[in-house]
Every structure is written in C-alpha cells, then in structure tokens.
Amino acid sequence: MGDIRDGEIALPFDPATATPDAGLVFIGCIRSPWTVREDCPKNMNAAREHGLPAEVLIDAPYRQGLDGLDGVSHVVLLSWLGQARRDLIVQKPRHAARPRGTFSLRSPVRPNPIGLHIARLVSVDAASGVLALDAIDVLDGTPLVDVKPYYASTDAIPEARTGREA
Amino acid sequence: MGDIRDGEIALPFDPATATPDAGLVFIGCIRSPWTVREDCPKNMNAAREHGLPAEVLIDAPYRQGLDGLDGVSHVVLLSWLGQARRDLIVQKPRHAARPRGTFSLRSPVRPNPIGLHIARLVSVDAASGVLALDAIDVLDGTPLVDVKPYYASTDAIPEARTGREA
C-alpha cells in the first residue's frame, strides 16, 4: 500500500482491489507535455501558465461521438488517474497545512480516481479523433473516460467559495 | 440493446458488457425527490426551479473523507447513471433538432454514464454522512462515485459558449 503520512487515514480496504460496482471503458487518451509527475501542473490554471497546448485522442470506435462539438468553446474532460492510490480517506497534500478529508480536495488520491478538467476546445477533427486543447494538467498518456460540453448556464458558478480564500 | 431512432448510431459493441478497463466503487447514493424518469429534471437549472432540496448519503467507510468540506459553498458530484444504455455514439434526444454525437451532449446515454452535477452545499454532517444540497437532477437512489470541492478559479468559465445559443 505504500507509506502514510502523519494524520493520514487509510480505508480498511483498497478500492483498487475491491469488487467493482461498475466498469469503465477508456475512450481515448490525453497527449500532454508532461511525462514525469514532478513537472505536471497541479491544476488547470497552473497548466495554462506554461502556455503549452495539449490534445485528446479519441479511439476510432468513438469518433462519431464528436459530431456537434465544433462551436463548443470549452469541454469537461473526465480522466482516469490510475497511478494514484485509492485507499486514503484523509490525506495531507504537501501544500496543505493539515490533513483533510479526500472529498474536500482535488487530489488524484481518492476512492475513484476520476480527474475533472475544464479546457478550452481549440479545434476538433472528428475524422482523426483529435481535440486540440489550450492546456492540460495530467501526465501524457492519461486515459480518458468522458468528454462533455461545458455549459456556462449550469457549470459556471463564479461566486462559489471554498472557505479557504485568503 | 433497445430501439434506435432515425439517424442514431450504435457502437459495434456494448461498453456495458465489454471487459472493463477500470472499476468503480460506489461511495454512497443520492436521495432525490424524483422517483420516476418522467418527473426528473434534465439539468440542474431545471431542478432548482422546482425548489426541492436533495441529499447525498455517504457510506460509513468513506465519511471521514468529508472532513474539510464545511465552508465549501458548492460541490461537484459524479454519479453513476447506470440505467442508461451505453452503446449509442450518435443520438437524438427528444428536444434536439437533429442527431448529435454523444460527446456533444450531456445525455446520460454515453459509453461511461458518469453524471456531473454542480450543487450548492447547504450543510455537511460528517458523522451521519449527509450532505444537504439545494437541488439535484437525478433519480432517487442514484449511486455516487465522487465528491469534489468546486473551485471557481478553475471551474467557473462564465464566457463559455456552446455555439447553440439563440
């Protein structure tokens, strides 16, 4: 299972080896500039600061699903962060002052390591399955599980607060 | 597999019965006012118009993961919309003028039927595992796969457009 830091709490079982309640299929992967974890930006804002674009490559059987995405300015990508351990329910990220519950963090360490990324959609080529993005905050080769259009009407809540603002 | 409408396209395989690439564990469920599909709002704005609150119930082993969520105004919920078929890659929702690629829609019908819902977090009771929400747009009993804090800094893009605006 790997080490645990002071104040961290592991589940009494590992979701990675538990009997799954549902199964995912990978629909493609993310091509990113980041090949080692130390370089990989921790969120989309940090990724954008690097000014490096990224791509999604959708596998052939799923490419017809891209029809109608042109004209969409931003997409929600759901990725599978399968390199992360899944058994920590309280964790202390390096930047955090104290251990926190996993569901109060965006850490990839969680029972179901699904990453949520909102990226600007620069272009769509349905024939080759390539979506060009302004930036991404995951390692090269990260599997993709879903693409959704981002709807400002339901998804943009600029007044949202985390209680951790300075 | 079920019927297919004019212009819809099915995958040559069904992701529901394909060998999974990754497995999910359910961490709880959503308690909603909606028990039949015909009543269930199609998105969070429609759900809010009803003025009916909802709850998330987190299963006991995962409740420590809620520590630190108090103070967070909005959460991202990822649900498992397991009643939806998974094999349509081009589909025609009843409200749509023409068939569209699945990834250009927020329909629950998709290869990995993960629902994305951004709700206002009214209260958190970590001991009982209950999150009170302002509203929800899924059926009662829908399984939950993740809770994340919503960060306006990365998740709110009010200027996003879908190209389908009037």
Chai-1 contact restraints between the chains, C-beta under 6 A:
chainA,res_idxA,chainB,res_idxB,connection_type,confidence,min_distance_angstrom,max_distance_angstrom,comment,restraint_id
A,I9,B,Q64,contact,1.0,0.0,6.0,A-B,restraint_1
A,L11,B,P61,contact,1.0,0.0,6.0,A-B,restraint_2
A,P15,B,V25,contact,1.0,0.0,6.0,A-B,restraint_3
A,A18,B,V25,contact,1.0,0.0,6.0,A-B,restraint_4
A,P20,B,G23,contact,1.0,0.0,6.0,A-B,restraint_5
A,P20,B,L24,contact,1.0,0.0,6.0,A-B,restraint_6
A,D21,B,L24,contact,1.0,0.0,6.0,A-B,restraint_7
A,D21,B,V25,contact,1.0,0.0,6.0,A-B,restraint_8
A,D21,B,F26,contact,1.0,0.0,6.0,A-B,restraint_9
A,A22,B,L24,contact,1.0,0.0,6.0,A-B,restraint_10
A,A22,B,W80,contact,1.0,0.0,6.0,A-B,restraint_11
A,G23,B,P20,contact,1.0,0.0,6.0,A-B,restraint_12
A,G23,B,G23,contact,1.0,0.0,6.0,A-B,restraint_13
A,L24,B,P20,contact,1.0,0.0,6.0,A-B,restraint_14
A,L24,B,D21,contact,1.0,0.0,6.0,A-B,restraint_15
A,L24,B,A22,contact,1.0,0.0,6.0,A-B,restraint_16
A,L24,B,N112,contact,1.0,0.0,6.0,A-B,restraint_17
A,V25,B,P15,contact,1.0,0.0,6.0,A-B,restraint_18
A,V25,B,A18,contact,1.0,0.0,6.0,A-B,restraint_19
A,V25,B,D21,contact,1.0,0.0,6.0,A-B,restraint_20
A,V25,B,P111,contact,1.0,0.0,6.0,A-B,restraint_21
A,F26,B,D21,contact,1.0,0.0,6.0,A-B,restraint_22
A,I27,B,P111,contact,1.0,0.0,6.0,A-B,restraint_23
A,N43,B,T154,contact,1.0,0.0,6.0,A-B,restraint_24
A,M44,B,T154,contact,1.0,0.0,6.0,A-B,restraint_25
A,N45,B,S153,contact,1.0,0.0,6.0,A-B,restraint_26
A,N45,B,T154,contact,1.0,0.0,6.0,A-B,restraint_27
A,P61,B,L11,contact,1.0,0.0,6.0,A-B,restraint_28
A,Q64,B,I9,contact,1.0,0.0,6.0,A-B,restraint_29
A,Q64,B,I89,contact,1.0,0.0,6.0,A-B,restraint_30
A,Q64,B,V90,contact,1.0,0.0,6.0,A-B,restraint_31
A,Q64,B,G101,contact,1.0,0.0,6.0,A-B,restraint_32
A,G65,B,I89,contact,1.0,0.0,6.0,A-B,restraint_33
A,G65,B,G101,contact,1.0,0.0,6.0,A-B,restraint_34
A,G65,B,T102,contact,1.0,0.0,6.0,A-B,restraint_35
A,G65,B,F103,contact,1.0,0.0,6.0,A-B,restraint_36
A,L66,B,G101,contact,1.0,0.0,6.0,A-B,restraint_37
A,L66,B,F103,contact,1.0,0.0,6.0,A-B,restraint_38
A,D67,B,G101,contact,1.0,0.0,6.0,A-B,restraint_39
A,G68,B,R100,contact,1.0,0.0,6.0,A-B,restraint_40
A,G68,B,G101,contact,1.0,0.0,6.0,A-B,restraint_41
A,G68,B,S104,contact,1.0,0.0,6.0,A-B,restraint_42
A,L69,B,S104,contact,1.0,0.0,6.0,A-B,restraint_43
A,G71,B,G163,contact,1.0,0.0,6.0,A-B,restraint_44
A,V72,B,T162,contact,1.0,0.0,6.0,A-B,restraint_45
A,V72,B,G163,contact,1.0,0.0,6.0,A-B,restraint_46
A,S73,B,A160,contact,1.0,0.0,6.0,A-B,restraint_47
A,S73,B,R161,contact,1.0,0.0,6.0,A-B,restraint_48
A,H74,B,I157,contact,1.0,0.0,6.0,A-B,restraint_49
A,H74,B,A160,contact,1.0,0.0,6.0,A-B,restraint_50
A,W80,B,A22,contact,1.0,0.0,6.0,A-B,restraint_51
A,I89,B,Q64,contact,1.0,0.0,6.0,A-B,restraint_52
A,I89,B,G65,contact,1.0,0.0,6.0,A-B,restraint_53
A,V90,B,Q64,contact,1.0,0.0,6.0,A-B,restraint_54
A,R100,B,G68,contact,1.0,0.0,6.0,A-B,restraint_55
A,G101,B,Q64,contact,1.0,0.0,6.0,A-B,restraint_56
A,G101,B,G65,contact,1.0,0.0,6.0,A-B,restraint_57
A,G101,B,L66,contact,1.0,0.0,6.0,A-B,restraint_58
A,G101,B,D67,contact,1.0,0.0,6.0,A-B,restraint_59
A,G101,B,G68,contact,1.0,0.0,6.0,A-B,restraint_60
A,T102,B,G65,contact,1.0,0.0,6.0,A-B,restraint_61
A,F103,B,G65,contact,1.0,0.0,6.0,A-B,restraint_62
A,F103,B,L66,contact,1.0,0.0,6.0,A-B,restraint_63
A,F103,B,V147,contact,1.0,0.0,6.0,A-B,restraint_64
A,S104,B,G68,contact,1.0,0.0,6.0,A-B,restraint_65
A,S104,B,L69,contact,1.0,0.0,6.0,A-B,restraint_66
A,S104,B,P149,contact,1.0,0.0,6.0,A-B,restraint_67
A,R106,B,K148,contact,1.0,0.0,6.0,A-B,restraint_68
A,P111,B,V25,contact,1.0,0.0,6.0,A-B,restraint_69
A,P111,B,I27,contact,1.0,0.0,6.0,A-B,restraint_70
A,N112,B,L24,contact,1.0,0.0,6.0,A-B,restraint_71
A,N112,B,V145,contact,1.0,0.0,6.0,A-B,restraint_72
A,N112,B,D146,contact,1.0,0.0,6.0,A-B,restraint_73
A,I114,B,D146,contact,1.0,0.0,6.0,A-B,restraint_74
A,I118,B,D155,contact,1.0,0.0,6.0,A-B,restraint_75
A,V145,B,N112,contact,1.0,0.0,6.0,A-B,restraint_76
A,D146,B,N112,contact,1.0,0.0,6.0,A-B,restraint_77
A,D146,B,I114,contact,1.0,0.0,6.0,A-B,restraint_78
A,V147,B,F103,contact,1.0,0.0,6.0,A-B,restraint_79
A,K148,B,R106,contact,1.0,0.0,6.0,A-B,restraint_80
A,P149,B,S104,contact,1.0,0.0,6.0,A-B,restraint_81
A,P149,B,T162,contact,1.0,0.0,6.0,A-B,restraint_82
A,Y150,B,A160,contact,1.0,0.0,6.0,A-B,restraint_83
A,A152,B,P158,contact,1.0,0.0,6.0,A-B,restraint_84
A,A152,B,A160,contact,1.0,0.0,6.0,A-B,restraint_85
A,T154,B,N43,contact,1.0,0.0,6.0,A-B,restraint_86
A,T154,B,M44,contact,1.0,0.0,6.0,A-B,restraint_87
A,T154,B,N45,contact,1.0,0.0,6.0,A-B,restraint_88
A,D155,B,I118,contact,1.0,0.0,6.0,A-B,restraint_89
A,A156,B,A156,contact,1.0,0.0,6.0,A-B,restraint_90
A,A156,B,I157,contact,1.0,0.0,6.0,A-B,restraint_91
A,A156,B,P158,contact,1.0,0.0,6.0,A-B,restraint_92
A,I157,B,H74,contact,1.0,0.0,6.0,A-B,restraint_93
A,I157,B,A156,contact,1.0,0.0,6.0,A-B,restraint_94
A,P158,B,A152,contact,1.0,0.0,6.0,A-B,restraint_95
A,P158,B,A156,contact,1.0,0.0,6.0,A-B,restraint_96
A,P158,B,P158,contact,1.0,0.0,6.0,A-B,restraint_97
A,A160,B,S73,contact,1.0,0.0,6.0,A-B,restraint_98
A,A160,B,H74,contact,1.0,0.0,6.0,A-B,restraint_99
A,A160,B,Y150,contact,1.0,0.0,6.0,A-B,restraint_100
A,A160,B,A152,contact,1.0,0.0,6.0,A-B,restraint_101
A,R161,B,S73,contact,1.0,0.0,6.0,A-B,restraint_102
A,T162,B,V72,contact,1.0,0.0,6.0,A-B,restraint_103
A,T162,B,P149,contact,1.0,0.0,6.0,A-B,restraint_104
A,G163,B,G71,contact,1.0,0.0,6.0,A-B,restraint_105
A,G163,B,V72,contact,1.0,0.0,6.0,A-B,restraint_106
